[in-house]
Amino acid sequence: MLELKRFLMAKTVRILVKSSAGKYAVVCGVGVLARLSLEIAKVGDFSSVHVVTSPKVWAAVGKKVSRGMGGAKAVRIHSFNDAEAEKNLNSVEEISRSLLRAGADRRSVVVAVGGGVVGDVAGFVAASFLRGVALVQVPTTLVAQTDSAIGGKTGVNLPEGKNLVGAFYAPKLVLVDTALLTTLPEREFRGGLAEVIKYGVIADAKLFAFLERNFEKLLSRDPRVLQHVITRSVEIKAEVVGKDEREAALREILNFGHTFGHALESATGYKKYQHGEAVAWGMMAAALYGHEIRVTPAADASRTISLIRRMGKLPAWPRVEPKRLIELMRADKKARAGRLRFVLTPGIGEAAAYEGRDPEKLELILRLTASVAEAEPVPHG
């Protein structure tokens, strides 16, 4: 055990991400939270430090964060409910007013400690409070560590759809401590695996094959397997957003499964699914739709669905008419002039955006995804 710990500590990596505001580092490894204050000091001399988190997250990791912040100045804690249904402008106002009452100024830094909702909301607060203060991301869930905390997307939902108000706002630093995942609730951990699978599908056939061979170890949170897939996911995300920060083209591939998934979340009031669960359903729907319109080979659609199913049972597909889901998809940010666009894979390890076509086939997929995804997988080889 001691030898494994030494190995993992030695595997700490710094991955640089390009942004219009300059490069920033994603520091990834076991135990990196212990040097949080030192890493923050490297990126600026701040007048005060303001942690934005949720009561649930702070109860789980607050002591570790506090120890890591031992050398930081005037740390203040600002908590809000991080349920997806609370990812809205009311939360932005609540946190902004809390910052004001705490004396935050333009030389303060906001440190987001939590999962995707905390990171997105705190990031938008940092982007807009006093027209912009420094931001540090400390993601505590698998979804946030591999995806949402990296790349500068911030924002909140509207009743009409997900992430419709926000800003591209790069952090000064992202600190990914993989040890935080050891206490993550099982449902959150399994849901987060959807984003890891996504990276294999869209960008790295070797990663996908690694997941197929090692998925049971990943489910048991094997430290070496976990560190490998998180590091590789961060590398892929960093490469993509470094080339296309504002989602003009290439970055769209990171939304594989998300057009379907966001519609499912919106249709159920953001209360039925965790984000990763909705994306998992969305990726299976995208694989089936891609096959139906002759983009995705049958074997690759089968492999994608089979791997996602190994995450475990998902909350059921909602009883929502396909036409309603399609209506919600039209609010998707990738839609152009009201025309739907989907990220699909022409083969494991690659992806591109395609204009939606054959609406009858899309409706068919929305009716059949649940039954097909839950059927016995088609053999591939």
C-alpha positions, 0 to 999 in steps of 0.5 A, a space after each residue: 500500500 505504501 509503495 502504491 501511494 508513493 507511485 501515485 504521488 509521483 504521478 502528479 502532472 501539470 497539464 497546460 490549457 491555452 485560453 484567450 486570457 493566457 495559459 493555466 494549469 490543471 494540476 492533477 494527482 493524489 493529495 494535491 489539495 494539500 498544497 492548494 494555498 501554495 498553488 493559489 499563491 503561484 497565480 496571484 497575490 489576492 486580497 481575500 479568498 472566497 470559497 463557493 461550495 455547497 453544505 453537502 460538499 463542505 461537510 465531505 471535504 471542508 476539513 481537507 480544503 481548510 488544511 490545504 488553505 492553511 496559508 491563504 489570507 482571509 478565507 470566507 465560505 459561501 454556500 448554496 444548494 447545488 441541486 441542478 434545479 438551483 443552477 439559476 440566476 437566483 443562486 448567482 444573485 445570492 452568492 454575489 450579494 454574499 461576496 459583497 457583504 464579505 468585502 470581496 473586491 477586484 483583487 479577491 479570488 473565488 475558489 469553486 469547491 464542488 461538482 459541476 453545478 458549483 463550478 458552473 455557478 461560481 464560475 459565472 459569479 466570478 465572471 460577472 462580479 465587479 465585472 470579473 474576479 479571479 477564479 480557481 476550480 477545485 472539482 470534487 466529482 468525476 464529471 467536474 474533474 474530467 470535464 466541466 471544471 476545465 475549459 472556461 464554460 460557466 453559466 446557469 439554466 433557464 426554464 427554457 433550457 440548460 446553460 443558456 445564460 453564462 460566459 466563457 471565463 478561464 480559471 487561473 488554476 484547476 486543482 484535480 485531487 483524485 483522492 477526493 473521489 474515494 468518498 464520492 457517493 456511488 451514484 455520482 461516481 458511476 454517473 461521472 463515468 459517462 464523461 470518461 466514456 465520451 472521451 474515448 468515443 470522440 477522440 481516443 480509441 485506445 482509451 475506449 479499449 482500455 475502458 473496455 478491458 478495465 471497467 470493473 477496476 474503474 468501478 471499484 475505483 482502482 487508484 492506478 486505473 482512475 488516475 490514468 483515465 482522469 489524466 487522459 480525459 483532462 489531456 483530451 479536454 485541454 487539447 480540444 479547448 486549447 484549439 477552440 475555446 469558444 466552441 466555434 467548431 472543434 469544441 462541439 465534439 465535447 457535446 457528444 450525447 449532450 443534445 439528447 441529454 440536456 433535453 432529458 434533463 429539461 423535460 424532467 425539471 432537472 430533478 430526475 437525472 444527475 448530469 452524467 446519467 442524462 449524458 449516458 442516455 444521450 450517448 446511447 441515443 446518439 449512437 443509435 441515431 448515428 447508425 440509423 442515418 448511416 454515420 455510425 457503424 453498427 459495431 461501434 454503436 454496439 460497443 458504445 451502448 455496451 460500455 455505457 450499460 456497464 455503468 449500471 442501471 440508469 433512472 428510466 427514460 422519461 415518459 415524454 413525447 418525442 415531439 416535446 424532446 425535439 422542441 427542447 432540443 431546438 433550444 440547444 446552443 448548437 442549433 442554427 436557425 432552428 435546425 438541430 445539429 448532433 455530435 455523432 461518431 463515424 467510428 470509435 475515436 472520432 466525432 463531428 457535428 452533423 445537421 439533423 436529418 430524417 425527423 421521422 428517424 429521430 422520432 423513432 430513435 427517441 421512442 426506441 432508445 430505452 428498449 434498445 439500450 436495455 436489450 441484450 447487446 449485439 456481439 461485435 468483433 
